[in-house]
Amino acid sequence: MKVLDNAKIVDIVKGIYPGHVIIDEDKIIEVNEGLYKGHIDKIDLKGLYLMSGMIDIHIHGAYGHDFIKDPEISVKEVAKGLIKEGTTSFLSSLTVISHDSLLELLDEYTKVKDIDGARFLGIHSEGPYLSKEYKALMDERYLRNFDKDEFKAMIDHSYGLLKVMTIAPEREGFDDILALAKENDIKLMIGHSKATCKVAKEAINKGVKGYTHLYNAMSQHTHRDPGIVTCALLGLGEFAELIVDGFHIDPDVIKVTYDVLGDDKIILITDSMLGRGMDDGEYIFSNLRCQKKGNTVRVIDTGRIAGSAISQLDAIRNMHKYTGADLISLSKMASFNPARLLGLDRELGSIAKNKKADLITTDDKFNLYHTFVDGKLVYLRS
């Protein structure tokens, strides 16, 4: 056992208070106020904030690795990097490729074992049942109507790893895949879609959970032609992803969205591509030549936005700056809500007894000092 002592505990139920956490192997067994007075080995956190590790459900890659290639390498290398940024769990997000190639890739994912770093939770397939009108970077050749047999093959080849799928509910055959998604606990999110507000409402009523990167690559909130964004702003759906890099969405829109939806619905994501954590320069993403400059990425030929290069720490810094959200709200949006979406909130996403000891410490400027995964110290600021 070990004790993380002398911390400001960010408890999404009780608030922020000075206290300590006792860990036995990979689990939290006690969360108490005040300094620890027993005899178990302890780590003095020197008054730093102790938060649940962040969970990124929408990340396409980082550190020169794209999840669409060589998952036995890319997942492990990205997992090693994420712990240095305070992200302790993640899904591998996939851009669209041919059906046969996707099945081969899913087969490769089932071989991913013994990951040293952040916790690999599974796969988010962004497509292929998306709108061509809102394709963004997606390869139009592979965008198509829903196909129940194809979807069943994806499920069979993923062996339970397929956790989230971004879909356009207006495409033909949507109702055919709903039961399969529910039976296999695959969460559906609306994105890359031209659906009207009415169609989006119907999809939400049928069990779709929410919205992939809200505002981006979807029909908008206009006064005579309400779209997906309107549906989200009505408060329908459980969750809405936001890319808070100051580039994908204007900061004032982020503020309004936070005021309307609150911290119970928003999930902070990075939507990062392989250039994250790398030098500025040219990268190939979704088979397109892209230019990374700082935390922004654009397609060279068209100037279109091409994912991001931010970390989740960047996202919470920006969210705090744009909205004034406190650490409780930020922890909900970066940790607890993604855990809830995935049905993992009894294990992950907050500091509580019997949960996994996936924890981070920061100062009041959101500088990272410690990362713990399964109770093990896996990163220490030098």
N, C-alpha and C positions, 0 to 999 in steps of 0.2 A: 504493500500500500504506500501511497504518497499523499502529501497535502500540498495544495496550492494555496499559499497563505498570503495575508496582507494584500488583498485585491479589492478593487471596486467591482462588485459582481453586477453584471447587467442581466437582471432577472426580468423577463418580459411579463411576469405576473406581479411580482412584489415591487419592482422598480430597481433603482441602483442603490446599493448599500455596501459598506465595508464588511468583508467577510472572508471565508475560506471554503475550499472544496476538497473533500476527501475522495480519492480515486482508488479503487481496487481493480487491478489489471486494466480492463478496457472500459469499466463502468464508473459513473459517478455514484457514490453510495451515501454521501451526505453533502448538503449545502447549508452552511451555518453563518450567522452573523458574528462579527468580531474576530479577533486574532485566535489562532489555534493554540491551545494550552496543553496538548498531549505530547506523546513521545514518538510519533510516527515521523519518518523522514519528510522534510518539507522543503519546498521551493518558495523563497521569499519573492513575491511579485512586486514589492516596493510601491504599492499604491496604484499600479497600472489597472486599467479596465480589463476585466475578464469577460469575454463574450463567447457565445457559441461560434464555432467555425462556420464560415460562409459556404453556401451551396450554390454552384453555378449550373443551372439546368440548360443553358444555351451558350455553348462554346464550341466553335468549329476547329479550334487548334490554337497553338501558341509555340513560341520558342523554336520556330522553323519546322514544326510538325503539323500536318493536316490530318484530321481524323478519318478522312476519306481514303487514306493510304496506310498500309502496314500497321494495323492497330496494335500488334504485339510490341511494336517500337513506339508508335506515337502516343498511345495511352500511358505507357510507363514513363516516357520522357516528360510529357505534360504534367503528369501526377507529381513528379519530382519538383517541377517548377512552381506549381500552384501553392504548395505549402509555404513558399517564401513570400507569398502574397496574401496569406490568410484564408485561402479557399481550401477547405478540408474534404469536400465532396463535389462530384461533378458528373454530368452526363456528357457523352460524346455526341455532338450534333453533326449530322451528315447532310451535305448538299445532295441534289439529285444526280443520279447516274442511271444507266440502263438497268432494267429489272434483273437480268442475269448477273450483271456486275454487282448489284446490291446483294443478291443472294450469296455470291462468293464472298463479299466483304463481311456479311453477317456470320458466315461460317468461320471466317478468320477471327472475328470478335469472340467467339466461344472459346478460343484458345488463349485468351488473355488471362494470365494467372500471376500470382506473386507480385503484386504491385507495391512498390516502395514509395509512399508519398500520400497524396490525397486519395480519398476513397472513390473508386470507380463504381458508379451506381447503375450504369446501363447506357442505353442509346436513345437519342432524340432524332427521329427521322423527319427532316424538314421537307416534306413532300413524299411521293411524287404527285399527289392528287391536289395540284395547285392551279391557280388561274394564270393563263398566259398574259393577261392584261396587267397583272401585278407580279410578274415573275422576278423582278429585280435582277439578281445575278444568276438565278436558276437557269439551267440549260433547257431551253424551250423544247428541244427534241424529246425530252423525257417527261414532260408535263402532260397529264392525261386524266380521263375520268376514272372514277373508282372502279376497282375490279376485285370482287370478293375472293376469287381464286388466287390472284396475285397477293392480296393481303394475307390470306391464309398461309401462303408459302413464306412470306416475310416472317410471320409469327413462328412457323415451324423451324426456320433456319436460325432464328435469334435465340431460341431456347430460353425464353423469359427475359432476355436482355432489352428487348424493345419496350420502353417505358412511356414515351411521349411521341406523338405524331402531329405535325402541323398540317392542317387540311383546309381546303376551300369548300365549304358546305354546299355551294351552289352547283358544284359539278355533279354530273349524272352518276347515279348509283350510290349516293351518300348513305341512304338508309340501309343499303345492303351490308355495310361494314360495321354498323353501330353495335349490333349484338356481339360480333366477334371481338371488337375493341373492349367492350365491357367484360366479356367472359375472360379475357386475357389481361385485364387490368391495365390496358393501354389508355393513357390520358390523351384526349384529342383537344387541340387548341386551334383556333381560327387564325389564319395568316396567309399572306400571298393570295388574297381573295378579293373578288369584286362583289361579294354578297351585299344585298341591301340590308338595312336595319331589320326589316321583317324576316328575311331569311336567316340572319344571324340570331335573332331571337328564337326562331324555331329550332335552330341547332343547339342553342344553349338549353332550351327546354327538353331536348332529347338526350342531354347528358354531356355535351361539350363543355369543357372546364373553363375556358377563357380565351385569351388572346396572345398570340405570339408577337413579340416586339410591337406593342400597341403604337399606332400612328404610321408605322413604316410598312410599306407594301400591302396596303389595304384601302378599301373605300372609306372616305372621310366623313366628317360631321359637317354637313352643309344644310342650309335652312329649308331647301325644297327637295333635297335628294339625300335623306339620312342614310348613312352607311354603317359599317362595322364599328367605327369609332363612336358613333351615336349610341349604339347598343351598349358599348362599354361604359360610356358616361352616364347611362341610365342606371348603372350599378348592376347590370345583368351579367351573369357569369361569376365564377368564384375568384379568378385571378387574371391579372394583366401584367405581362412582362414589360419592362421599360429599359431601354438602353440610355443610361444617363451619362453620356460623354460630352454633353454640351454642343453636340454636332448633329446627331440623328434627330433630336427633338430640342426645340428652343427652350431655354431655361424657364421662361415665363409659362410655357405650356406644361412643363414638368410641375411647376408650382400649382397651376390650376388643377392638374390631374391629381396631385396629392391631396389638394383641398377637397376634391369631389369624391375620390375613391377611398382615401385614407390608407393607413398602413396595414389593414387586414387583407387587402386585395392585390396590392402591388408586389411584384417579384422583380428584384434588381438582377439584371443579366449583363453579360459583357458582349455577347454575340461576336466574340473575338475570332480573328483568323490567325494563320500561322505566323504572321509578322509581329504579333504581340511579344514583347520582351526581346525583340531583335532590333538591329540597326535599321534606320530609315533606308528605303530603297525599293527595288522592284521585286514583287512576289507573284506567283501564279496561284490564284484562288478561284475555284469553280471554273477552271479552264480559261480564266481571263487574266491578262496582264494587269496587275494592280500596283499602285504606288503608295507606299506607306510614308507618312510624314508626321512624326509625333504620334499622337493617339488616333489620327484619322487616316483612312484608307480610301482611295478612289480608283475606279477602273481607268486605266490610262487613255483608252480610246474614246470613252464617253464622258468621263468625269463623274460617273455615278458613284454614290457611296457603296463601299465594298466591305461591310462588316466594320469592326472596330479593332483597336489595339489596347483598350483599357483593361485594367484589373478590376476585381470587385472592390478592392480598397479605393481605387479611383472613383468607382460608382458611388460608394457611400460618402466619400468626401464631397463629391459634386451634389449628391442629394441633400446633404446637410447644408451646403452653401446655397443651393437654389430654393430650398423649402424651409430651412430651419428645423428639420426633423431631428429629434433627439436620438440618443443611442438605443433606447428601447424600440423606437419606431424603425430605426435602421437595422437593428438585429432581426426584427420581424420580417422586414422586406428582403434581407439578404440571406437569412438562415431559416427562420421558422416557416414562412410561407412556402418556399420551395419544398421543404420537408412535408408540409401539409399536402401540397399538390401530389406528391409522389406516394402519399400514404405512409410516410416514414416518421411522422411527428412524435410517435411514441419512443423512437430510438434516437432521433437527431433533431437539430434545429433550435434547441434551447438548453439552458442550464437547469437540470432538474435531476432528482434522484432516479437511479436506474437507467438513465440515458447514456449513450456512448460518450466517452470523454474526448470529444472532438472540440477543442477549445483554442482560442487565441487571446493574446493580450495586445492592447494598444495604449498609446498615450492620448491626450486630448486633441492631438493633431492627426489622429488616425495613422500614426507610424506604428508598424508591426514590430513586436518584440519577441513573442513566443508563439509557436504553433504546436499543438498537441493533437495527435490522431490515435485513437484507441488508447488514450492515456499516456502515450509515449511522446517525449519531447523530440520533435522531428525538425524544428527550426528554432534557432536562437540568434537574435540580432547581435552582430559582432560589434 
